[in-house]
């Protein structure tokens, strides 16, 4: 799991999350932010752009949300896992 400097305890899973939180339970503090993939300033913590779609590798076993990094989900599982 990736450790971030700015962390908080996720209310969904009690795990450490980045400053924006897990996609399962995102924080609204720190919005807007600049998307690292499309470069746009966005106000939706669950922003997905076309450039991100090909990079998605994980699904949350708890809520079904998709993510590029496992650290963005409460219970990540690789999409290709059986």
Helices and strands as residue ranges (DSSP letters): E 8-9, E 16-17, E 21-22, E 25-26, E 33-34, E 41-42, H 50-53, E 58-60, E 66-67, G 70-72, E 76-78
